[in-house]
Amino acid sequence: MKPVIQNLKKYDFIMLFCALSASLLGMLFVYSATKSFDEHLKYIVVQGGAFLIGLFGMYIIAKIDYEDLAGVWPFFAGVGVFMLVLVLFIGTGGESTGTKGWIRFAGVGIQPAELAKVFFIITLSKHLYHIGNDVNYVKNVIFLALHLSVPVGLVILQPDMGTALVYIFIFVVMVFVAGIDIRYIIGALTAFSAFSVAAWYFLLSQYQRERFFAFLNPEASPGDYGYHVMQSKIAIGSGQIAGKGLFQGIQTQLGYLPAKQTDFIYAVIGEEAGLVGCVIVLILLMSLIARSVYIGKNARTMLGTYLCTGVAAMWLFHTFENIGMTVGLTPVTGIPLPFLSYGGSSLVTNLMALGLVLNVRMRKRTINF
């Protein structure tokens, strides 16, 4: 019993509290958002099952020394690429989601692009740790660019531009921490600008372009793509300070708010829990991000720093983009809110990512006097 207690003391209880609280709040508001659906209990069963699977994955990842974990990077790279290739052939989703990014077995859907984010963080961390201070050598920069291009290219083919941007943001933050020269960043931004123009005409589908125009002027298409944003802002605004109460939101319960259990769960929270609920969610998520950065800064090795940085970058992008699109500050991209949006793959991914940070925390740098 004593070894178990000593092992538990190594965990970061601030992060555990924030992550578990956010997950449980997510399940509560997912239940509220789906209360009027047929077989609404199915959503809680799926989310609860994903929560338990994610906790198990978190425990396994935290238990194995992160240096040993990164040592088998070819396995993570292989599994990640295999899943992203497989979904191109047997993926489902279609018109209802705008992307064929799910693999379904016996009615259960898995989104490989979500799970592969953790594998990408592990392999890129190992890559950066391996090249060390030589990150600015042209050869190493080229190989780093190739490291990014494989998952991003496969995700774009689904097509899922929102998730592709998550990978790009993780990469940029991690190589910045690794000390990449500013000239490479400027060059990358120039190339990205050129790519964005080409993507607008040749890669983005019509619905994706219309989503962007709806972001600029949602009132111009109130019955189409702008409808999501308009209803979301109405829901959040009507919640005022304390909200209308659980199960009492008009936009939520009467079905005016689309994708309310997934992309727009923050609007549900805003309507039914008000500003108070929104602030609590922000505090929980920003605490996780800040804690990840702090643990990374005090990591035993730079490998641990990169792992924590990658996880923090992933959570930051998801939080900023998801909340931004619910209030009309960013385009609607289908990016879930970490730990809170309905989606088993997303919840499992975030709990696994938490396991990486806990792993680094459990093996933090020690100071000897």
matplotlib code that plots the C-alpha trace (Angstrom):
import matplotlib.pyplot as plt

x = [0.0, 2.8, 4.5, 1.1, 0.6, 4.2, 3.6, 0.3, 2.2, 4.3, 1.2, 0.4, -2.9, -3.6, -3.6, -5.6, -8.2, -8.5, -8.7, -11.1, -13.3, -13.4, -14.2, -17.1, -18.5, -18.3, -20.4, -22.9, -23.4, -23.3, -26.2, -28.1, -27.4, -28.6, -31.5, -34.1, -32.5, -33.7, -31.5, -29.8, -28.2, -26.1, -24.0, -23.2, -22.4, -20.0, -18.4, -18.2, -16.6, -14.1, -13.3, -12.4, -10.4, -8.6, -7.8, -6.3, -4.2, -3.1, -2.0, 0.0, 1.7, 2.5, 3.9, 6.6, 9.6, 9.1, 12.6, 11.8, 8.5, 10.2, 12.7, 10.1, 9.2, 9.2, 6.2, 4.2, 5.2, 4.1, 0.8, 0.0, 0.7, -1.1, -4.3, -4.2, -3.7, -6.4, -9.0, -8.5, -9.7, -12.4, -13.2, -16.7, -18.4, -19.3, -21.7, -22.9, -19.4, -17.6, -14.8, -14.4, -12.2, -13.8, -13.3, -16.3, -16.4, -19.7, -21.2, -18.3, -16.4, -12.7, -11.1, -7.4, -6.4, -7.2, -5.3, -2.3, -1.7, -0.2, 2.0, 3.1, 4.1, 6.1, 7.9, 8.6, 9.9, 12.3, 13.4, 14.1, 15.9, 18.0, 19.3, 19.9, 21.6, 21.9, 18.2, 19.2, 21.3, 19.6, 19.5, 17.8, 15.3, 14.3, 13.8, 11.7, 9.6, 9.1, 8.2, 5.4, 4.3, 3.4, 0.6, -0.6, -0.7, -2.7, -5.1, -5.7, -6.6, -9.6, -10.1, -9.8, -8.1, -9.0, -7.1, -4.3, -3.9, -3.6, -0.6, 1.0, 0.6, 2.1, 5.0, 5.6, 5.6, 7.8, 10.5, 10.4, 11.2, 13.9, 15.6, 14.7, 16.2, 13.8, 14.7, 13.2, 10.0, 9.7, 10.3, 7.7, 5.1, 5.7, 5.4, 2.2, 0.7, 1.3, -0.1, -3.2, -4.0, -3.5, -5.6, -8.4, -8.9, -7.8, -8.1, -11.0, -14.5, -17.3, -18.8, -15.4, -15.2, -18.8, -17.9, -15.1, -17.5, -20.0, -17.3, -16.7, -20.4, -22.7, -25.8, -25.4, -26.3, -28.6, -30.2, -27.1, -23.5, -23.9, -26.7, -24.3, -22.5, -25.6, -27.4, -24.2, -23.9, -27.5, -27.2, -24.1, -25.5, -28.8, -27.1, -25.9, -24.1, -25.5, -27.2, -30.7, -30.0, -29.2, -31.7, -33.3, -31.5, -34.0, -31.5, -30.1, -33.3, -35.4, -32.8, -32.0, -28.3, -26.6, -23.7, -24.5, -22.9, -19.7, -18.4, -20.7, -20.6, -19.2, -22.4, -24.4, -22.3, -22.7, -26.5, -27.1, -24.3, -23.7, -20.6, -19.7, -19.7, -17.7, -15.1, -14.8, -14.2, -11.5, -9.8, -9.7, -8.3, -5.8, -4.6, -3.8, -2.0, 0.0, 0.9, 2.1, 4.4, 5.7, 6.4, 8.1, 10.3, 11.4, 11.7, 14.7, 15.7, 14.8, 12.9, 10.4, 10.3, 9.3, 6.6, 5.0, 5.3, 3.6, 0.7, 0.3, 0.3, -2.4, -4.6, -4.0, -5.0, -8.1, -9.3, -8.7, -10.2, -13.2, -14.2, -13.4, -15.8, -18.6, -18.4, -17.6, -13.9, -12.6, -14.0, -16.0, -13.6, -15.0, -12.3, -13.6, -13.1, -10.6, -12.1, -15.6, -16.9, -18.6, -16.3, -14.6, -11.5, -11.0, -11.4, -9.1, -6.5, -6.6, -6.3, -3.3, -1.7, -2.3, -0.4, 2.6, 2.8, 2.2, 5.0, 7.4, 6.2, 6.8, 10.4, 11.2, 14.6, 16.0, 18.2, 21.0, 22.6]
y = [0.0, 2.4, 2.2, 3.0, 6.0, 7.2, 6.8, 8.8, 11.6, 12.1, 13.0, 16.7, 17.0, 20.5, 19.1, 16.1, 18.2, 20.6, 17.8, 15.6, 18.6, 19.8, 16.2, 15.8, 19.3, 18.3, 15.2, 17.2, 19.8, 17.1, 15.4, 18.7, 19.4, 16.0, 15.7, 16.2, 13.7, 10.1, 7.7, 10.6, 8.4, 6.9, 10.1, 9.8, 6.1, 6.8, 9.8, 7.9, 4.9, 7.2, 8.8, 5.5, 4.4, 7.8, 7.5, 4.0, 5.4, 8.3, 6.0, 3.8, 6.7, 8.4, 5.1, 4.5, 6.9, 9.4, 8.8, 5.1, 6.1, 8.4, 5.6, 3.6, 6.6, 4.4, 2.6, 5.8, 7.2, 4.0, 3.7, 7.3, 7.3, 3.9, 5.3, 8.5, 6.5, 3.9, 6.6, 7.8, 4.4, 3.4, 6.7, 7.8, 11.2, 12.6, 15.5, 15.8, 16.7, 17.9, 15.4, 11.6, 11.4, 8.6, 4.9, 3.0, -0.4, -1.9, 1.6, 3.1, 5.9, 6.6, 9.8, 8.9, 12.6, 13.2, 10.3, 10.9, 14.3, 12.6, 10.4, 13.5, 15.3, 12.3, 11.8, 15.5, 15.8, 12.9, 14.5, 17.9, 16.2, 14.2, 17.1, 19.3, 22.6, 21.8, 22.7, 25.5, 23.4, 23.4, 19.6, 19.4, 22.1, 20.1, 16.9, 18.8, 20.2, 16.6, 15.5, 18.0, 17.5, 13.8, 14.1, 17.5, 16.3, 13.2, 15.2, 17.7, 14.9, 13.9, 17.0, 18.5, 21.9, 22.8, 19.7, 20.3, 23.8, 22.2, 20.1, 23.2, 25.3, 22.5, 22.3, 26.0, 26.3, 23.3, 24.4, 27.9, 26.6, 24.5, 27.7, 27.8, 30.9, 33.7, 33.6, 30.1, 31.3, 34.2, 31.8, 29.4, 32.2, 33.3, 29.7, 29.3, 32.4, 31.2, 27.8, 29.4, 31.1, 27.8, 25.9, 28.4, 27.7, 24.0, 22.3, 24.0, 22.7, 25.1, 24.6, 25.5, 28.7, 29.6, 29.0, 31.6, 34.1, 33.4, 34.2, 37.6, 38.4, 35.8, 38.0, 37.6, 34.0, 33.7, 30.5, 28.7, 28.8, 32.0, 30.4, 28.5, 31.6, 33.7, 31.2, 30.6, 34.3, 34.5, 31.6, 32.9, 36.5, 35.3, 33.5, 36.8, 36.4, 33.2, 31.5, 30.2, 27.0, 23.5, 22.1, 25.5, 27.1, 28.0, 27.9, 24.6, 22.7, 23.8, 22.8, 26.2, 25.8, 23.4, 21.0, 21.9, 18.8, 19.0, 22.2, 24.6, 23.1, 26.4, 28.1, 25.6, 26.4, 30.1, 29.9, 27.6, 28.5, 32.1, 34.1, 32.3, 28.9, 30.3, 31.8, 28.5, 26.6, 29.1, 28.9, 25.1, 25.0, 27.9, 26.3, 23.1, 25.1, 27.2, 24.2, 22.3, 25.2, 25.3, 21.6, 21.7, 24.5, 22.4, 19.2, 16.8, 17.0, 19.0, 16.0, 16.6, 20.3, 19.5, 17.0, 19.5, 22.3, 20.3, 19.4, 23.0, 24.2, 21.7, 22.7, 26.4, 26.2, 24.1, 26.4, 29.7, 28.4, 26.7, 29.5, 32.0, 30.5, 30.4, 34.1, 34.9, 35.8, 32.9, 30.8, 27.7, 24.8, 21.9, 22.0, 20.5, 22.2, 20.1, 17.7, 19.3, 18.7, 15.4, 13.0, 9.9, 10.3, 13.9, 13.0, 10.0, 12.1, 14.9, 12.4, 10.7, 14.1, 14.8, 11.5, 12.8, 16.0, 14.0, 11.7, 14.6, 16.0, 12.7, 12.6, 16.3, 17.7, 17.3, 19.8, 18.5, 20.7]
z = [0.0, 0.9, -2.6, -4.2, -2.0, -2.8, -6.5, -6.3, -4.6, -7.8, -9.8, -10.4, -8.6, -9.9, -13.5, -12.5, -10.7, -13.7, -16.3, -14.4, -13.5, -17.1, -18.3, -15.8, -16.6, -20.2, -19.6, -17.6, -20.4, -23.1, -21.3, -21.2, -24.9, -25.9, -23.5, -26.2, -28.6, -29.1, -27.2, -25.5, -22.9, -25.6, -25.7, -22.0, -22.3, -25.2, -23.4, -20.1, -21.8, -23.6, -20.2, -18.7, -21.7, -21.6, -17.9, -18.5, -21.4, -19.3, -16.5, -18.9, -20.6, -17.2, -15.8, -18.5, -18.4, -21.2, -22.5, -22.9, -24.5, -27.0, -27.6, -29.5, -31.7, -34.9, -33.5, -32.8, -36.2, -38.0, -36.1, -36.7, -40.4, -40.8, -39.2, -41.3, -44.5, -43.6, -43.0, -46.6, -47.8, -45.3, -43.6, -43.1, -42.4, -45.7, -46.3, -42.7, -41.4, -44.5, -44.0, -44.1, -41.0, -39.0, -39.0, -37.6, -36.0, -34.8, -34.6, -32.7, -34.5, -34.1, -35.5, -36.3, -36.8, -33.1, -31.7, -34.0, -32.4, -29.4, -31.6, -33.5, -30.3, -29.2, -32.5, -33.1, -29.5, -30.1, -33.4, -31.9, -28.9, -31.3, -33.4, -30.3, -30.9, -34.7, -35.3, -37.7, -40.1, -43.5, -43.6, -40.3, -41.2, -44.3, -42.4, -39.8, -42.6, -43.9, -40.4, -40.5, -44.1, -43.8, -41.1, -42.4, -46.0, -45.0, -42.9, -45.7, -48.0, -45.8, -46.1, -42.6, -42.7, -39.1, -37.7, -40.1, -38.6, -35.1, -36.3, -37.9, -34.7, -32.5, -34.9, -34.9, -31.2, -30.6, -33.1, -31.7, -28.3, -29.9, -31.1, -34.8, -36.5, -37.3, -41.0, -41.3, -39.6, -42.0, -44.9, -43.6, -43.2, -46.8, -48.0, -45.9, -47.4, -50.9, -50.0, -48.4, -51.7, -53.6, -51.0, -51.3, -55.0, -55.3, -51.8, -49.9, -50.8, -51.4, -47.9, -46.3, -48.3, -47.3, -43.7, -44.0, -45.5, -42.8, -40.2, -41.8, -42.1, -40.5, -40.9, -44.7, -44.5, -41.5, -42.7, -43.8, -42.5, -40.6, -38.6, -36.4, -35.2, -34.8, -32.7, -30.6, -29.9, -28.9, -26.6, -24.8, -24.6, -23.2, -20.4, -18.8, -15.5, -13.9, -16.8, -17.3, -15.3, -16.3, -18.9, -19.1, -22.1, -24.9, -27.8, -26.4, -25.4, -28.3, -30.9, -32.3, -31.6, -34.1, -33.1, -29.5, -28.0, -30.1, -31.7, -29.7, -26.2, -24.9, -26.1, -24.1, -21.1, -21.7, -22.0, -19.0, -16.7, -17.8, -17.5, -14.3, -16.1, -19.0, -16.7, -14.7, -17.9, -19.0, -15.7, -15.8, -19.4, -19.0, -15.8, -17.6, -20.3, -17.9, -15.7, -18.8, -19.7, -16.1, -15.9, -19.3, -18.1, -15.1, -17.0, -16.4, -20.1, -23.2, -24.4, -21.5, -22.3, -25.9, -24.9, -22.5, -25.0, -27.7, -25.4, -24.2, -27.8, -28.8, -25.9, -26.5, -30.2, -29.5, -26.7, -28.6, -31.9, -30.3, -28.0, -30.7, -33.2, -30.7, -30.3, -33.9, -33.5, -35.6, -38.5, -37.7, -38.2, -36.2, -33.6, -30.3, -26.9, -24.9, -22.3, -22.8, -26.3, -27.1, -28.9, -27.6, -29.8, -28.6, -24.9, -25.1, -26.9, -24.3, -21.4, -23.2, -23.7, -20.0, -19.3, -21.2, -19.0, -15.8, -17.0, -17.2, -13.9, -12.1, -13.3, -12.9, -12.5, -8.9, -7.2, -5.0, -2.3]

ax = plt.figure().add_subplot(projection="3d")
ax.plot(x, y, z, "-o")
ax.set_aspect("equal")
plt.show()
